[in-house]
């Protein structure tokens, strides 16, 4: 059996990477087709995985629209050459279209109810896999896994945080540090949405650095005065850094969940927060008490200082994360079982 994985974001690499290992153990094979986005290609190269590039992601709606014909052609050419038995992606319209054209089954794994594109792609796909908390029915071929997709790479069965992996940050033993994540807000589903303003970024750093060291990871260039806080280690080691942090604050969706289930106090701030927020973030806050969703910057500051001043916060968060992992199974095995069931019907 030959699997093709489409990757458009660093998270997609992390989500599927343990499936790669299972596929090889099963004596099957896989290929990767990737978009030139953020640090994605660096992650793939660092892990010595061969890949095909099917386009560079534009930064504006206009540039994305103009790039569609060439991207679609490149995608078609690569898939026709590889001849996979199935194409697996987050929720790719390219895979859905080319899959239909070449009669290849496609599997998508959307995790956000607010992304309108999911509603268009799901009916064209052979299988839609979502988290059990997902509160929107996208297609008749929708199946569910027990945990969040971040569990596929952060479950203790697959991930062990190691301090030697973050040595480049030159942290002293016991040094208190905080991770801040700023995203680019240029994805299709981010239109009219926002996170931290430039002033808020500066004010947040000024607040946190009174209590410890600040480390920033950002998709976009930062104000010059924040350059000295930029993360030094390879992006592939970010989860080790997150695991030992005393606090995570950011406007990212993915990293907020990653920090939370790693047992690091996690604060999320962006315009999605509110009564129509995505189900997974509500569940993380209301059921597991692992995430704090903030609607205002003032709340971000207040909750940050409250957590930092609580010497027991990290211990409590680790305990709650352990409870979460005990509740969910091996999401990688669940996903591969669902994918292979589609192939048996082929």
C-alpha positions in Angstrom: 0.0 0.0 0.0 1.3 3.5 -0.9 0.2 6.5 1.0 0.6 10.2 0.0 0.5 12.9 2.7 -0.1 16.5 1.8 1.5 19.0 4.3 0.7 22.7 4.3 1.7 23.7 7.8 4.3 22.6 10.4 1.5 21.1 12.5 0.5 18.8 9.7 4.0 17.3 9.7 3.8 16.7 13.5 0.3 15.3 13.2 1.3 12.7 10.6 4.9 11.9 11.4 4.1 8.9 13.7 1.8 7.5 11.0 4.9 7.4 8.8 6.6 5.1 11.2 3.6 2.8 11.5 3.3 2.6 7.7 7.0 1.6 7.4 6.6 -1.0 10.2 3.6 -2.4 8.3 6.0 -2.8 5.3 4.0 -0.3 3.3 5.4 3.0 1.8 4.5 6.7 1.7 5.4 10.0 0.0 5.1 13.6 1.1 3.9 16.5 -1.0 4.4 19.9 0.7 3.8 23.6 0.4 6.7 26.0 1.1 5.2 27.5 4.3 6.9 28.9 7.5 9.4 26.2 8.8 7.6 23.3 7.3 10.3 22.4 4.7 13.0 22.7 7.4 11.2 20.2 9.5 10.8 17.7 6.7 14.5 18.1 5.7 15.7 17.8 9.3 13.9 14.4 9.6 15.4 13.3 6.3 12.0 12.6 4.6 12.0 12.9 0.8 9.3 15.3 -0.5 7.8 17.0 -3.5 6.9 20.8 -3.5 3.6 21.7 -5.1 3.7 25.4 -4.6 4.6 28.4 -2.3 1.8 29.7 -0.2 0.8 33.4 -1.0 0.4 36.0 1.7 -2.7 37.7 0.3 -6.1 36.4 -1.0 -5.2 37.8 -4.5 -1.9 36.1 -4.7 -3.4 32.8 -3.5 -6.1 33.0 -6.2 -3.7 33.7 -9.0 -1.5 30.8 -7.9 -4.3 28.2 -8.0 -4.0 27.1 -11.6 -0.3 26.4 -11.5 -0.6 24.8 -8.0 -3.4 22.5 -9.2 -1.3 21.5 -12.3 1.8 20.8 -10.2 -0.3 18.8 -7.8 -1.8 16.8 -10.7 1.5 16.1 -12.2 3.1 14.9 -9.0 0.1 12.6 -8.0 0.0 11.1 -11.5 3.7 10.3 -11.2 3.5 8.8 -7.7 0.2 6.9 -8.2 -0.7 6.6 -4.5 -3.4 4.3 -3.2 -4.7 7.2 -1.0 -4.1 10.9 -0.4 -4.3 12.2 3.2 -4.4 15.8 4.1 -5.8 18.3 6.6 -8.6 19.4 4.3 -7.1 19.9 0.9 -9.3 21.1 -2.1 -6.4 20.1 -4.4 -6.4 16.6 -3.1 -10.2 16.4 -3.4 -10.2 17.6 -7.0 -7.3 15.6 -8.2 -8.4 12.5 -6.2 -11.8 12.7 -8.0 -10.1 13.2 -11.4 -7.7 10.3 -11.0 -10.1 8.1 -9.0 -7.9 8.0 -5.9 -9.5 7.9 -2.4 -8.8 11.0 -0.3 -8.9 11.4 3.5 -9.2 14.7 5.4 -8.7 15.5 9.1 -10.2 18.9 9.8 -10.2 20.2 13.4 -11.9 23.6 13.1 -15.7 24.1 12.6 -15.2 27.8 11.5 -13.2 26.9 8.3 -15.8 27.2 5.5 -13.5 25.3 3.1 -14.0 22.2 5.1 -17.7 22.1 4.2 -16.8 22.2 0.5 -14.0 19.6 0.7 -15.6 17.0 2.9 -18.4 15.9 0.5 -15.7 15.3 -2.2 -13.5 13.2 0.1 -13.7 9.5 0.7 -13.3 9.9 4.5 -13.5 12.7 7.0 -11.8 12.1 10.3 -12.5 14.6 13.1 -12.1 14.8 16.9 -15.0 13.5 18.9 -15.6 17.0 20.2 -16.2 18.3 16.7 -19.8 19.7 16.7 -20.4 19.9 12.9 -21.4 17.1 10.6 -19.4 17.6 7.4 -20.3 14.5 5.4 -21.9 11.1 5.6 -18.4 9.6 5.6 -17.3 11.3 8.8 -15.6 9.2 11.5 -14.2 10.2 14.9 -11.1 9.7 17.0 -11.0 9.9 20.8 -8.5 12.7 21.4 -7.3 16.0 19.9 -5.1 15.7 16.8 -2.2 17.1 18.8 -2.3 13.8 20.8 -0.9 12.0 17.7 2.5 13.5 18.5 2.4 14.6 22.1 1.0 11.5 23.8 3.6 10.0 26.3 3.7 6.9 24.1 5.4 9.0 21.4 6.9 12.0 23.1 9.3 12.3 26.0 10.4 15.9 26.9 14.2 16.2 27.2 16.1 19.1 28.6 19.2 18.4 26.5 17.1 19.2 23.4 16.8 22.8 24.5 20.5 23.4 25.5 20.9 26.1 22.8 18.6 28.4 24.7 21.3 28.5 27.5 18.7 28.2 30.3 20.0 27.9 33.8 18.8 25.1 36.0 15.5 26.0 37.5 15.3 29.3 35.4 11.7 30.4 35.0 10.8 31.1 31.4 7.7 31.8 29.3 6.9 31.0 25.7 5.0 33.5 23.5 3.7 32.6 20.1 2.6 35.1 17.4 1.1 33.8 14.2 0.9 35.5 10.8 -2.9 35.8 10.3 -2.6 35.2 6.6 -4.5 31.9 6.2 -7.8 31.8 4.3 -9.8 31.3 7.4 -8.1 34.2 9.2 -9.7 36.9 7.0 -11.1 39.7 9.3 -9.6 37.9 12.4 -6.8 39.1 14.6 -4.5 38.4 17.5 -2.0 40.7 19.3 -1.4 44.1 18.0 2.2 45.4 17.8 1.7 47.5 21.0 0.2 44.5 22.8 3.1 42.3 21.8 5.6 44.8 23.3 3.4 45.3 26.5 3.1 41.6 27.0 6.8 41.1 26.9 7.4 44.0 29.3 5.0 42.4 31.7 6.3 38.9 31.6 10.0 39.7 31.6 9.6 41.1 35.2 9.1 37.5 36.3 11.4 35.5 34.2 12.9 35.0 30.7 10.8 35.5 27.6 11.2 33.4 24.5 9.2 34.3 21.4 8.4 32.2 18.3 6.7 34.3 15.5 5.6 33.7 12.0 6.0 37.4 11.1 8.9 39.8 11.7 8.8 41.3 15.1 9.3 45.0 16.2 13.1 45.5 16.4 12.9 45.8 20.2 11.7 42.2 20.5 14.3 40.6 18.3 16.5 39.7 21.2 13.7 37.4 22.6 13.4 35.2 19.5 13.7 31.5 20.1 17.2 30.1 19.3 16.5 26.3 19.0 15.3 24.5 16.0 11.6 24.6 15.5 11.5 20.8 15.6 12.4 21.1 19.3 9.6 23.5 20.2 7.6 20.9 22.1 10.6 20.1 24.5 10.8 23.9 25.2 7.0 24.1 25.7 7.0 21.2 28.1 9.4 22.8 30.6 8.0 26.3 30.3 6.2 27.9 33.2 3.7 29.6 31.0 2.6 29.8 27.4 0.8 32.8 25.9 -0.1 33.3 22.3 -2.6 34.0 19.5 -1.9 30.6 17.9 -4.6 27.9 17.8 -2.3 24.9 17.5 0.3 25.8 20.0 -2.2 26.7 22.7 -3.5 23.2 22.5 0.0 21.7 22.4 1.1 23.6 25.5 -2.1 22.7 27.3 -1.9 18.9 26.8 1.8 19.0 27.6 0.8 20.3 31.0 2.1 23.8 30.6 -0.3 26.6 31.8 -1.7 27.9 28.5 -3.4 31.2 27.6 -4.9 31.8 24.2 -5.9 35.2 22.9 -7.5 36.1 19.5 -10.7 37.2 17.9 -12.1 33.6 17.6 -12.5 33.4 21.4 -16.1 33.9 22.4 -19.5 32.2 22.3 -18.9 30.9 18.7 -15.4 29.5 19.5 -14.3 26.1 18.2 -15.4 23.1 20.2 -11.9 21.8 21.0 -10.9 25.0 22.8 -14.1 25.1 24.8 -13.5 21.5 25.8 -9.9 22.1 26.8 -11.1 25.0 29.1 -14.4 23.7 30.5 -13.8 19.9 30.8 -10.0 19.6 31.3 -9.2 23.1 32.8 -6.0 23.0 30.7 -6.5 26.2 28.7 -7.6 29.8 29.4 -9.3 31.5 26.5 -9.2 35.3 26.7 -11.3 37.9 24.9 -9.4 40.9 26.1 -5.7 41.8 26.4 -6.4 42.9 30.0 -7.5 39.4 30.8 -4.3 38.0 29.2 -2.1 40.1 31.6 -4.2 39.4 34.6 -4.3 35.6 34.1 -0.6 35.5 33.2 0.4 37.2 36.4 -2.0 35.1 38.5 -0.5 31.9 37.1 3.1 33.1 37.5 2.5 34.0 41.1 1.0 30.5 41.8 4.0 28.3 42.6 1.7 25.2 42.3 0.4 26.0 38.8 2.7 23.9 36.7 2.3 20.9 39.0 -1.5 21.1 38.8 -1.4 21.5 35.0 0.8 18.4 34.6 -1.7 16.4 36.7 -4.6 17.6 34.6 -2.7 16.7 31.4 -2.1 13.2 32.7 -5.8 12.8 33.3 -6.5 13.8 29.7 -4.0 11.2 28.3 -5.5 8.5 30.5 -8.9 9.2 28.9 -7.8 8.9 25.2 -6.4 6.0 23.3 -3.7 5.8 20.7 -5.1 8.3 18.1 -2.5 7.2 15.5 -3.7 3.6 15.5 -7.3 4.9 15.4 -6.5 7.0 12.3 -4.6 4.3 10.4 -7.4 1.8 11.1 -10.0 4.2 9.6 -7.8 5.0 6.6 -7.1 1.4 5.8 -10.8 0.6 6.1 -11.3 3.0 3.2 -8.6 1.3 1.1 -10.3 -2.1 1.6 -13.4 -0.7 -0.1 -11.4 0.6 -3.0 
